[in-house]
Amino acid sequence: MSEYILEMMDISKSFGSNVQALSHVNFKVKRGEVHALIGENGAGKSTLMKILNGVYSPSGGEYRVDGKRVSFRNTRQAAEGGISFVFQELNLIPTLSALENAFLGRLETDRLGFVRWKKHRQQLEEFFSSIDFELDIDAPAEDLSIAEKQMVEIAKALLLNAKIIVMDEPTATLTQVEIEKLFAIIKSLKAKGVTVVYISHRMEEIFQICDTVTVLRDGRVIDTQPVAQVDRAGIIEKMVGRTIDVEFPARDYCPGEVLMEVADLCTPGFLRDIHFDLRKGEILGIAGLVGSGRSEIARAVFGADKMEKGTVRINGKVVQIRSTMDAKRNSIGLVPEDRKEEGLAVEFSVLRNITVTNLKKVARFWPFISPPRERQLSGKSIKELNIKTPSSSQIMNNLSGGNQQKVVLAKWLFADADILILDEPTRGIDVGAKFEIYLLMNELVKRGKSIIMISSELPEIFAMSDRILVMQDGRLKACVDKSENKTPEDIMQLAIG
């Protein structure tokens, strides 16, 4: 029996004549290990795993599972071959329940053809009970939070009893408590001989949970080493092809006058008496556990959720925000937590996603859009944000998650919004691209833009914010100024209460 359960040899993949996504990749994973696969957005990680999962066929090379040469033509064949996936992008059917989604495509039936719902219900309830996670398994997926949807995706994969489980950014939406539960599951899987391929941009997770790390860059394998023999700086340098001395750029705190004031903000059944202001040229962070009300504040101020009561003033003038169009008219933009469902038209081009917020800008004579002008200005945005795409006409679904996130940000910069609400702006983005986003944020506030940033990563929100609002159970727990010399641990204690 080979020591490698997975061997992908000399794998290449091209899309048309212009895009070489993978070039002669050799990726081998030992039986029963947790193997990290890392690289910048667009490095080829997802493409390599989609070949394993039967979504793509390789342009060259072959792969073996358990020593046997295989060639999966679709995801069902991959599942039957013992491969299970937890994807970065959630793939639940909104109108089906958590229970129905968890067993979709593999429902067991009795001799009469009736689905064994009782058995499936018991399996799912036992799984969530084993990790002490509360979830209404009869609730439709569209009513679940992002973190709850992620846990359903994880349950789908783990209940398959697979030999190899690929986890693509599984902790992106989870709290620290939920992350620890997931890590306990991974350790138990490893003890049973199950192999895990772990894709993450969070360096601390690689060192905490993984045995081996493979670095991809520009579609090629740069290095494979035991985790114990590498350090953080070395991995980052191999990922991005250059050294990054610090993860967060220096910031000069010099906000101006109050730009926006929010008072007595309440939403039906949740947010209560929220008060805060936002200054010109300021980054205002919002911290708290998942479900504390961070995203609800963003959605209410942007007009996506209804306010029960509350007053919003911009430049001292009371404004009515009853819809997202009202927010846009008042120069407010939102980069949402779920970019795929709420931030993008994934079947449209990069160009159209960028320009949609300000079509008058690309019209010579309104309402007639000038295609050359649209290409020129969208191309300028692509260059400024370093969006990796073959062209502005590329369909959004073909971009990596990190580059999709950059497009969402680009569209609001194209609209020249004065107030940008960034909900998990670096979720699923590699360390090099994160640094670029941080530099862009600094540049925007220097130009007088104001940013509200929501993040689950305490080091990020602590380093990038001038002040931090701390939420707990729909209420504002505290407002911490940078001058108070608090630590990330102090912020967590306030969030937990």
Secondary structure, DSSP 8 states (H G I E B T S, - for coil): --SEEEEEEEEEEEETTTEEEEEEEEEEEETT-EEEEE-STTSSHHHHHHHHTTSS--SEEEEEETTEEE--SSHHHHHHTTEEEE-SS----TTSBHHHHHTTT---B-TTS-B-HHHHHHHHHHHHHHTT----TTSBGGGS-HHHHHHHHHHHHHTT--SEEEEESTTTT--HHHHHHHHHHHHHHHHTT-EEEEE-S-HHHHHHH-SEEEEEETTEEEEEEEGGG--HHHHHHHHHSS--S-SS--------SEEEEEEEEE-TTS--SEEEEEETT-EEEEE--TTSSHHHHHHHHTTSS--SEEEEEETTEEE---SHHHHHHTTEEEE-S-IIIII--TTSBHHHHHHGGGGGGGEEETTEE-HHHHHHHHHHHHHHTT---S-TTSBGGGS-HHHHHHHHHHHHHHTT-SEEEEESTTTT--HHHHHHHHHHHHHHHHTT-EEEEE-S-HHHHHHH-SEEEEEETTEEEEEEEGGG---HHHHHHHHH-
